[in-house]
Amino acid sequence: MTTAERLLRADLRDFRGYVSARSTRQEGSVWLNANESALPSLADPDGTSQRYPEPQPAELLKRLAAHYQVEPTQLLAGRGSDEGIDLLVRTFCEPGDGCVLIAPPTFGMYAVSAKLHGAQVIEVPLLDTPRGFIHDLDALATHTLEAKASLVFLCNPGNPTGATLDPGAISQLARRLAGRSLLVIDEAYGEYGDVASASRLLGAHDNIVVLRTLSKAHALAGARIGCVMAQASVIALLRRVQAPYPLAAPCIGMVLKALQPTALSELADRIAVVRKERKILHKRLSGLDGVRCAYPSSGNFLLVRFDDAAAILARLLQAGIVVRDMRAYEGLDDALRISIGTPTENAAVVAVIEGNARVSA
Ligand SMILES: *Cc1c(COP(=O)(O)O)cnc(C)c1O
């Protein structure tokens, strides 16, 4: 029995999910099986959306799998990685009783999905060291096993910390949790760092799950497409729980375009700009009065501590610049998270923090 089969909710063992008109493959030219409109809409001149979309379009899976270097059977496409997180919780946590483990400060959706499902959230905080935030791997393993948490969510590179976790540490942790927990590695910012994807480890571990998204480096946050990658048996279980038609037809087309060679070469250009700007911004902010610490980052953002974060936030807002206030997060009560913008936008951030900016109305 695989780790996922063991962790599958007892009440879903025999559950097959909704069987939609599109999930049974059929041949034909006159489609009268799904109660769609036979006449098109003015709002959809090319007919993209007249019919329900395929639940998991073969071409999309093939291209995404090639892009992330896994097999199509090892990948589930969904509405952003947010849906992936939610599916994992709903598939592998007993409602009102299950348990997930997170390492704060981290992405908020892991705890939100868990709470909505009535699952307990156990926190093993990151360690704030002079080298930046690091995972307490021993404590993660111990607490996961002790609490019988079915899911461990780690973010790599970390949001909001920008810190990374190397594949060696991930496979070691996965080995300790084998048979007991799924180790979910959220690589929303994977494109911006230098660490290899944990998707390479899928063959060797039946309990590693990797999340990727088109929302960040691919610049398609509004299309709401992300992927869960894991061994095929895990993906098959998640599919039973997913909505019948999760992907909107216009968005499927958009992602296929985003995976074409010219779009991928633009992707590489955008990533190069972010990495260059991140380095410049980090260096400039690190030298400023009033900046306590700008953490090194492998994401498209910087986490920065200030002597007076409230004043900086107000000054930025007055200049029309909106950054993420992190002060409500435990241990980050002096911190802001600043996304890397265009070179002009980043220069404006520095000017405002330096106190040299002209306030724009
Ligand atoms: C932005 C982000 C996501 C992306 O979520 P989508 O639903 O794919 O837009 C996932 N995980 C982390 C850590 C993020 O910061």
The ligand as an SDF file (V2000), in Angstrom:
LIG
                    3D

 15 15  0  0  0  0  0  0  0  0999 V2000
    1.4020   32.8860   -4.9280 C   0  0  0  0  0  0  0  0  0  0  0  0
    1.5510   31.5690   -4.2800 C   0  0  0  0  0  0  0  0  0  0  0  0
    0.8770   30.4610   -4.7610 C   0  0  0  0  0  0  0  0  0  0  0  0
    0.0660   30.5760   -5.9960 C   0  0  0  0  0  0  0  0  0  0  0  0
   -1.2090   30.2540   -5.8540 O   0  0  0  0  0  0  0  0  0  0  0  0
   -2.0880   30.1500   -7.1790 P   0  0  0  0  0  0  0  0  0  0  0  0
   -3.3460   29.6290   -6.6200 O   0  0  0  0  0  0  0  0  0  0  0  0
   -1.4010   29.1730   -8.0780 O   0  0  0  0  0  0  0  0  0  0  0  0
   -2.1910   31.4950   -7.7760 O   0  0  0  0  0  0  0  0  0  0  0  0
    1.0830   29.2310   -4.1660 C   0  0  0  0  0  0  0  0  0  0  0  0
    1.9230   29.1110   -3.1360 N   0  0  0  0  0  0  0  0  0  0  0  0
    2.6150   30.1550   -2.6650 C   0  0  0  0  0  0  0  0  0  0  0  0
    3.5850   29.9650   -1.5850 C   0  0  0  0  0  0  0  0  0  0  0  0
    2.4300   31.4190   -3.2090 C   0  0  0  0  0  0  0  0  0  0  0  0
    3.0920   32.4630   -2.7110 O   0  0  0  0  0  0  0  0  0  0  0  0
  1  2  1  0
  2  3  1  0
  2 14  2  0
  3  4  1  0
  3 10  2  0
  4  5  1  0
  5  6  1  0
  6  7  2  0
  6  8  1  0
  6  9  1  0
 10 11  1  0
 11 12  2  0
 12 13  1  0
 12 14  1  0
 14 15  1  0
M  END
$$$$
